[in-house]
Amino acid sequence: MRVFTHTLLIVLCGFGSGKCQFFRNMIDLVDPFHLLHSRQEASTPAPPSLEPVVKPVEVEKAIFQISGKLQALLGTDNNQVIENYLISPICAINLLGQFLLGNRGNASQHLENLLGLSPKPKVAKREVNVVELTSDHLYNEKVYHPVFHWRVRKRSSQLSRPNPHYQVSIRNALVYQRNFDLSAYWKSNAADFYKTLLITSDNTSALLEWRNFGTRTNLLIENLQNQALQLSRFQIETKFNAHFTEEETEDVFRVSRYERSRVKYMQGLIRNTLFMNTPDFTLTVIPLQGQALHMYIMLPRNDIYNIHHFSESIEDFQTFKAIQEEHKYNFLDLKIRLPNIFNCTEELDVLKGLRSRSANLEGSFNLNRVAHDLKLTHAVQQLQISISSKDAQEKMGQEETAENPVPLVNLQVTTPFLFFIMQEKHKIVLLWGSISDPSQLVHRTLRP
């Protein structure tokens, strides 16, 4: 199964030295006492009011800087291959733990250099290869910040079995402030959004134990010589309401200057939303009602079909600053028509790009040997964004009144486009994606 996405795990790998400042800020290997201290601070009672959040420049830059580099890494030299992408920093951070586990010596050093990390693995009693990843340096200590935690332990045999076992502990991503308890609706939304699952190739024999403790999931994997961790499946789900209806018949989508495909479209009416035109792109926002999340749609202009080159061209921080300024003034009613990209699944061997990069490294580097007999051969990220259908024609034609005329703009999304989902209040980018050919998307509901 897969999503209209492609995953990212190579994601991080593609930045190379000097080009992954965003993830360098996001990812740090820290000791467990620091994490415990952070959790204790996070549980402090909420103050009566929340002071305004001051976002560092890196947060705003990241919105445009991560997309081009990651998509370029995942890209292919075969112009005949059309792919759709989705990038989730959260899944990428989780996957890093599997790369770091068990790699020693030159291989470990190569991998660390490739990812721009300076790991300090801790060795606990009766445990080896303890890897801890966290991210609390994207924001300073006084503002909201996401925390991602991945812990892998190679344990001595305690289940009367001769083979070693690996215990994987995933702490799902939640956004909080050290001294502020977020409202219940955002906590609930975050928990629903980051449903993260780790699945092995043989669920009956390899999956020995599965326990859920709130936001923490523990998975115990039996590491047999003839058995490997074949698949990491990260499932992300969210639902939102909007005035959209699906058209009954398929219509043309222009994949390239000379190639066309036929896809199902959805029409929606968005009230009082941002609409921005520049010489390079058109941008608008679809609010994800009741979730404090917004989906941004960015459509290149001037018949730009190569979405990889386009995404690289918008890395300029001034682009986002212009959007911020426009966001304050330019609101209108929007009738939008875009391909049905919801409830889709897609699959890609995201290790392909990393393998090609690691092949050029000097010294011994065996990517498949993540930890002795534990191998990671595939990594698949799954995404499902469900949109509830409502009457898109509701009060259509009544957008203008005599006293206060409201302009109505029509936007046809019929060529490759970018989108990203952001927690609007604090500008936290949760997902970044692009659609090059919607006809390649497989529409089906993800299994629970």
C-alpha positions as CSV (number, residue, x, y, z in Angstrom):
1,M,0.0,0.0,0.0
2,R,1.1,3.5,-0.5
3,V,0.1,7.0,-0.6
4,F,0.1,9.7,-3.0
5,T,3.3,10.1,-1.4
6,H,6.6,8.9,-1.4
7,T,8.5,8.6,1.7
8,L,11.4,10.1,2.9
9,L,13.8,8.5,4.5
10,I,16.3,9.2,2.1
11,V,15.0,12.3,2.7
12,L,17.5,13.3,5.2
13,C,20.2,11.6,3.6
14,G,20.1,13.8,0.6
15,F,21.1,17.0,2.2
16,G,24.8,16.2,2.4
17,S,27.2,18.3,4.3
18,G,26.2,21.9,4.6
19,K,22.8,21.3,3.1
20,C,20.7,19.9,5.9
21,Q,20.8,22.7,8.4
22,F,17.1,22.3,9.0
23,F,17.4,18.7,10.1
24,R,20.6,19.4,11.9
25,N,18.5,21.8,14.0
26,M,15.7,19.2,14.3
27,I,17.8,16.1,15.1
28,D,20.1,15.7,18.0
29,L,21.4,12.7,19.9
30,V,20.8,13.4,23.6
31,D,21.0,11.5,26.9
32,P,17.8,10.1,28.4
33,F,18.1,12.4,31.4
34,H,17.7,15.4,29.2
35,L,14.6,13.8,27.7
36,L,13.2,13.0,31.1
37,H,13.8,16.6,32.3
38,S,12.0,17.9,29.2
39,R,9.0,15.7,29.8
40,Q,8.8,16.9,33.4
41,E,8.9,20.5,32.3
42,A,6.2,19.7,29.7
43,S,3.9,18.4,32.4
44,T,4.0,21.6,34.4
45,P,0.6,23.2,35.0
46,A,-0.5,25.6,32.4
47,P,-0.2,29.4,33.1
48,P,-3.3,31.5,32.8
49,S,-2.4,32.8,29.4
50,L,0.0,32.1,26.6
51,E,2.5,34.7,25.5
52,P,3.0,35.4,21.8
53,V,5.3,32.9,20.1
54,V,8.4,34.3,18.4
55,K,9.5,31.9,15.7
56,P,13.2,31.8,14.8
57,V,14.1,32.4,11.2
58,E,14.9,28.7,10.7
59,V,11.3,27.7,11.2
60,E,10.1,29.9,8.4
61,K,13.0,29.1,6.1
62,A,12.4,25.4,6.5
63,I,9.0,25.6,4.7
64,F,10.7,26.2,1.4
65,Q,14.2,24.8,1.9
66,I,13.4,21.2,2.6
67,S,11.2,20.5,-0.3
68,G,13.6,21.0,-3.3
69,K,16.5,19.1,-1.8
70,L,14.4,16.1,-0.7
71,Q,12.6,15.8,-4.0
72,A,15.9,16.1,-5.9
73,L,17.2,13.3,-3.9
74,L,14.2,11.1,-4.5
75,G,14.1,12.0,-8.2
76,T,15.0,9.8,-11.1
77,D,17.1,10.3,-14.2
78,N,14.4,8.5,-16.3
79,N,12.2,11.2,-17.8
80,Q,9.6,8.6,-18.6
81,V,9.0,8.0,-14.9
82,I,6.4,10.3,-13.2
83,E,6.3,10.2,-9.5
84,N,4.3,11.9,-6.7
85,Y,6.0,12.8,-3.4
86,L,5.2,13.4,0.2
87,I,7.7,14.5,2.8
88,S,7.1,14.2,6.5
89,P,10.0,15.3,8.8
90,I,8.5,13.2,11.6
91,C,8.7,9.9,9.7
92,A,12.2,10.8,8.5
93,I,13.5,11.3,12.0
94,N,12.0,7.9,13.1
95,L,13.7,6.2,10.2
96,L,17.1,7.6,11.1
97,G,17.2,5.4,14.1
98,Q,17.3,2.3,12.0
99,F,20.2,3.6,9.9
100,L,22.2,4.5,13.0
101,L,21.6,1.3,14.8
102,G,24.4,-1.2,14.5
103,N,26.6,0.8,12.1
104,R,30.1,1.0,13.5
105,G,33.6,2.2,12.5
106,N,33.9,3.6,9.0
107,A,30.4,2.8,8.1
108,S,29.0,4.7,11.0
109,Q,31.2,7.7,10.3
110,H,30.2,7.7,6.6
111,L,26.5,7.6,7.6
112,E,26.9,10.3,10.2
113,N,28.7,12.6,7.7
114,L,26.0,11.9,5.1
115,L,23.2,12.9,7.5
116,G,25.1,15.7,9.1
117,L,24.9,14.2,12.6
118,S,27.2,14.0,15.6
119,P,25.8,11.0,17.4
120,K,26.7,10.1,21.0
121,P,25.2,6.7,21.5
122,K,24.7,5.6,25.1
123,V,25.5,2.1,26.4
124,A,23.2,1.1,29.3
125,K,23.5,-1.9,31.6
126,R,22.6,-5.1,29.8
127,E,22.0,-3.1,26.6
128,V,24.1,-2.3,23.5
129,N,23.5,-0.1,20.5
130,V,21.2,2.2,22.3
131,V,20.2,5.0,19.9
132,E,18.1,8.0,21.0
133,L,16.9,10.7,18.7
134,T,15.1,13.8,19.7
135,S,14.3,17.2,18.2
136,D,13.8,20.0,20.6
137,H,16.3,22.5,19.1
138,L,14.1,23.8,16.3
139,Y,12.6,26.2,18.8
140,N,14.0,27.8,21.9
141,E,12.9,26.7,25.4
142,K,10.2,29.3,25.8
143,V,8.1,28.5,22.7
144,Y,6.3,25.5,21.2
145,H,8.5,22.9,19.8
146,P,8.0,19.3,18.5
147,V,9.7,16.4,20.2
148,F,10.4,13.2,18.3
149,H,11.9,10.3,20.2
150,W,13.1,7.0,18.9
151,R,14.8,4.4,21.1
152,V,16.2,1.1,19.9
153,R,17.7,-1.4,22.3
154,K,19.4,-4.7,21.6
155,R,18.5,-6.8,24.6
156,S,20.0,-9.9,26.0
157,S,17.8,-12.9,25.6
158,Q,15.2,-12.8,28.3
159,L,12.5,-14.9,26.7
160,S,14.3,-18.3,26.7
161,R,15.3,-17.8,23.1
162,P,18.9,-18.1,21.8
163,N,18.6,-15.1,19.4
164,P,18.9,-11.4,20.4
165,H,15.9,-9.2,20.3
166,Y,15.4,-5.6,19.4
167,Q,13.0,-3.4,21.3
168,V,11.8,-0.4,19.4
169,S,10.2,2.4,21.3
170,I,8.5,5.2,19.3
171,R,7.2,8.3,21.0
172,N,4.8,9.9,18.6
173,A,5.1,13.6,17.8
174,L,3.3,16.1,19.9
175,V,3.7,19.8,19.9
176,Y,3.9,21.5,23.3
177,Q,5.5,24.3,25.2
178,R,7.7,23.4,28.2
179,N,5.7,25.5,30.6
180,F,2.3,25.4,28.9
181,D,-0.3,22.6,28.6
182,L,-1.9,22.7,25.2
183,S,-5.6,22.7,24.8
184,A,-7.3,19.3,24.6
185,Y,-8.4,19.8,21.0
186,W,-4.9,20.2,19.7
187,K,-3.6,17.3,21.7
188,S,-6.3,15.1,20.3
189,N,-5.6,16.4,16.8
190,A,-1.9,15.7,17.1
191,A,-2.5,12.2,18.3
192,D,-4.9,11.5,15.4
193,F,-2.5,13.0,12.9
194,Y,0.6,11.1,13.9
195,K,-0.6,7.5,13.9
196,T,2.8,5.9,13.5
197,L,3.1,2.2,13.0
198,L,6.2,0.0,12.6
199,I,5.4,-3.3,10.8
200,T,7.7,-6.3,10.2
201,S,7.7,-8.6,7.2
202,D,6.2,-11.5,9.2
203,N,3.7,-10.2,11.8
204,T,3.0,-13.6,13.2
205,S,6.5,-14.7,14.1
206,A,8.5,-11.5,14.2
207,L,6.0,-9.4,16.2
208,L,6.4,-10.7,19.7
209,E,4.9,-7.9,21.7
210,W,2.9,-4.7,20.9
211,R,1.9,-2.3,23.7
212,N,0.5,1.1,23.6
213,F,1.1,3.6,26.4
214,G,-0.5,6.8,25.4
215,T,1.8,8.4,22.9
216,R,4.4,5.7,23.2
217,T,4.4,2.5,21.3
218,N,6.8,-0.4,22.2
219,L,7.5,-3.0,19.6
220,L,9.6,-6.1,20.3
221,I,11.1,-7.7,17.3
222,E,12.6,-11.2,17.3
223,N,15.8,-11.1,15.2
224,L,16.2,-14.5,13.5
225,Q,19.1,-15.2,11.1
226,N,16.7,-15.9,8.2
227,Q,14.4,-13.0,9.0
228,A,14.8,-9.3,8.5
229,L,12.9,-6.2,9.1
230,Q,11.6,-5.8,5.6
231,L,9.2,-2.9,5.8
232,S,8.8,0.2,7.9
233,R,5.3,1.5,7.5
234,F,4.5,4.9,8.8
235,Q,0.8,5.7,8.6
236,I,-0.4,9.2,8.9
237,E,-4.1,10.0,8.9
238,T,-6.1,13.2,9.2
239,K,-9.6,14.3,8.3
240,F,-11.0,17.6,7.5
241,N,-14.2,19.2,6.4
242,A,-14.6,21.5,3.4
243,H,-17.2,22.3,0.8
244,F,-16.1,19.8,-1.9
245,T,-17.8,17.5,-4.3
246,E,-16.3,15.0,-6.7
247,E,-17.2,15.2,-10.4
248,E,-18.8,12.2,-11.9
249,T,-16.6,11.9,-15.0
250,E,-12.8,12.1,-15.5
251,D,-11.2,15.1,-17.2
252,V,-7.7,16.0,-18.6
253,F,-4.7,16.7,-16.4
254,R,-1.6,18.1,-18.2
255,V,1.3,16.0,-16.9
256,S,3.8,17.7,-19.3
257,R,3.8,19.8,-22.4
258,Y,3.0,16.8,-24.6
259,E,1.5,14.3,-22.1
260,R,-2.0,14.2,-20.8
261,S,-3.8,11.9,-18.3
262,R,-7.4,11.6,-17.2
263,V,-8.4,11.9,-13.5
264,K,-11.3,12.6,-11.3
265,Y,-11.6,16.2,-10.1
266,M,-13.2,17.8,-7.0
267,Q,-14.8,21.2,-6.8
268,G,-14.9,23.3,-3.7
269,L,-16.0,26.7,-2.5
270,I,-13.6,28.3,0.0
271,R,-14.8,31.4,1.8
272,N,-12.5,34.3,2.7
273,T,-9.2,32.6,2.0
274,L,-5.8,33.7,0.9
275,F,-5.2,34.0,-2.8
276,M,-1.9,35.2,-4.1
277,N,-0.5,35.6,-7.7
278,T,3.1,36.1,-8.5
279,P,5.0,35.8,-11.8
280,D,6.1,32.3,-10.7
281,F,3.2,30.7,-9.0
282,T,-0.4,31.0,-7.7
283,L,-1.0,30.1,-4.1
284,T,-4.1,29.6,-2.0
285,V,-5.1,28.0,1.3
286,I,-7.7,25.3,2.1
287,P,-8.5,25.5,5.9
288,L,-8.8,22.1,7.5
289,Q,-11.7,23.1,9.6
290,G,-11.6,22.4,13.4
291,Q,-8.0,21.3,13.3
292,A,-5.9,24.4,13.3
293,L,-4.3,23.1,10.1
294,H,-4.2,24.6,6.7
295,M,-3.4,23.0,3.4
296,Y,-1.5,25.3,1.0
297,I,-1.8,24.7,-2.7
298,M,1.0,26.2,-4.9
299,L,0.5,26.1,-8.6
300,P,3.4,27.0,-10.9
301,R,2.7,29.4,-13.7
302,N,4.0,29.8,-17.3
303,D,3.6,26.1,-18.1
304,I,6.2,24.8,-15.6
305,Y,5.7,21.1,-15.5
306,N,9.0,19.9,-13.9
307,I,7.9,20.1,-10.2
308,H,11.4,19.2,-9.0
309,H,13.1,22.2,-10.6
310,F,10.2,24.4,-9.5
311,S,10.4,23.3,-5.9
312,E,14.1,24.1,-5.9
313,S,13.5,27.5,-7.2
314,I,11.3,28.6,-4.3
315,E,13.8,28.0,-1.6
316,D,14.4,31.8,-1.3
317,F,13.3,32.9,2.1
318,Q,11.9,36.1,0.6
319,T,9.2,34.0,-1.1
320,F,7.8,33.0,2.2
321,K,8.1,36.5,3.6
322,A,6.1,37.8,0.6
323,I,3.4,35.2,1.3
324,Q,3.3,36.2,4.9
325,E,2.7,39.9,3.9
326,E,0.1,38.9,1.3
327,H,-1.6,36.8,3.9
328,K,-2.5,39.9,5.9
329,Y,-4.4,41.7,3.1
330,N,-5.5,39.6,0.2
331,F,-8.5,37.4,1.1
332,L,-11.4,36.5,-1.1
333,D,-13.8,33.7,-1.9
334,L,-12.4,31.0,-4.1
335,K,-13.9,28.4,-6.3
336,I,-11.2,25.8,-6.7
337,R,-11.1,22.7,-8.9
338,L,-8.3,20.2,-8.2
339,P,-7.6,16.5,-8.7
340,N,-8.9,14.1,-6.1
341,I,-5.7,13.5,-4.2
342,F,-7.5,12.2,-1.1
343,N,-7.7,8.6,0.2
344,C,-4.8,7.5,-2.0
345,T,-2.0,5.0,-1.4
346,E,1.4,4.6,-3.1
347,E,4.6,2.7,-2.6
348,L,8.3,3.5,-3.4
349,D,11.6,1.9,-2.4
350,V,12.9,5.0,-0.8
351,L,16.3,3.5,-0.1
352,K,17.1,3.6,-3.8
353,G,18.5,7.1,-3.7
354,L,20.5,6.5,-0.5
355,R,22.0,3.4,-1.9
356,S,23.2,5.2,-5.0
357,R,24.7,7.9,-2.8
358,S,26.4,5.5,-0.4
359,A,27.9,3.6,-3.3
360,N,30.1,6.7,-4.0
361,L,31.4,6.9,-0.4
362,E,34.9,5.7,0.4
363,G,35.5,2.8,2.7
364,S,33.3,0.0,3.8
365,F,29.6,1.0,3.9
366,N,26.9,-1.7,3.9
367,L,23.6,0.1,4.0
368,N,21.6,-3.2,4.3
369,R,23.4,-4.1,7.5
370,V,21.6,-1.8,9.8
371,A,22.2,-4.0,12.8
372,H,23.9,-7.4,12.4
373,D,21.1,-9.6,11.0
374,L,18.5,-6.8,11.2
375,K,18.0,-5.4,7.7
376,L,15.9,-2.6,6.3
377,T,15.1,-3.3,2.7
378,H,12.1,-1.1,2.2
379,A,10.6,1.9,3.8
380,V,7.1,3.0,3.0
381,Q,5.3,6.0,4.3
382,Q,1.5,6.0,4.0
383,L,-0.7,9.0,4.1
384,Q,-4.5,9.3,4.1
385,I,-6.1,12.7,4.0
386,S,-9.9,12.3,4.1
387,I,-12.1,15.1,3.0
388,S,-15.8,15.0,3.8
389,S,-18.0,15.9,0.9
390,K,-20.4,18.8,1.3
391,D,-22.5,20.7,-1.1
392,A,-20.0,22.7,-3.1
393,Q,-22.8,24.7,-4.7
394,E,-24.1,25.9,-1.3
395,K,-25.2,29.5,-1.8
396,M,-23.2,29.6,-5.0
397,G,-23.8,32.9,-6.8
398,Q,-24.7,34.7,-3.6
399,E,-21.1,35.6,-2.9
400,E,-21.7,39.2,-3.7
401,T,-24.0,41.5,-1.8
402,A,-25.0,45.1,-2.7
403,E,-23.4,46.5,0.5
404,N,-20.1,44.6,0.5
405,P,-19.2,42.9,-2.8
406,V,-16.8,39.9,-2.3
407,P,-14.7,38.9,-5.3
408,L,-15.0,35.3,-6.5
409,V,-12.0,33.8,-8.1
410,N,-11.9,30.6,-10.1
411,L,-8.7,28.4,-9.9
412,Q,-8.2,25.4,-12.1
413,V,-5.5,23.1,-10.8
414,T,-4.8,21.0,-14.0
415,T,-1.0,20.9,-14.0
416,P,1.6,19.6,-11.5
417,F,1.5,21.4,-8.2
418,L,2.9,21.6,-4.7
419,F,1.1,21.5,-1.4
420,F,2.0,21.6,2.2
421,I,0.1,21.2,5.5
422,M,1.0,23.5,8.3
423,Q,-0.1,24.1,11.8
424,E,-1.2,27.6,11.1
425,K,-0.8,29.4,14.4
426,H,2.8,28.5,14.9
427,K,3.9,27.8,11.3
428,I,4.9,24.2,12.0
429,V,5.1,22.3,8.6
430,L,3.8,18.8,9.1
431,L,3.9,17.6,5.5
432,W,5.2,18.8,2.2
433,G,4.2,17.1,-1.1
434,S,3.8,17.4,-4.8
435,I,1.6,15.9,-7.4
436,S,3.0,15.3,-10.9
437,D,0.5,12.8,-12.2
438,P,-2.7,12.2,-10.2
439,S,-3.6,9.3,-12.5
440,Q,-0.8,7.3,-10.9
441,L,-2.5,7.5,-7.5
442,V,-4.3,4.4,-6.2
443,H,-7.5,5.3,-4.5
444,R,-8.3,3.1,-1.6
445,T,-8.7,3.3,2.1
446,L,-5.7,2.4,4.3
447,R,-6.0,-0.6,6.5
448,P,-6.0,0.2,10.2
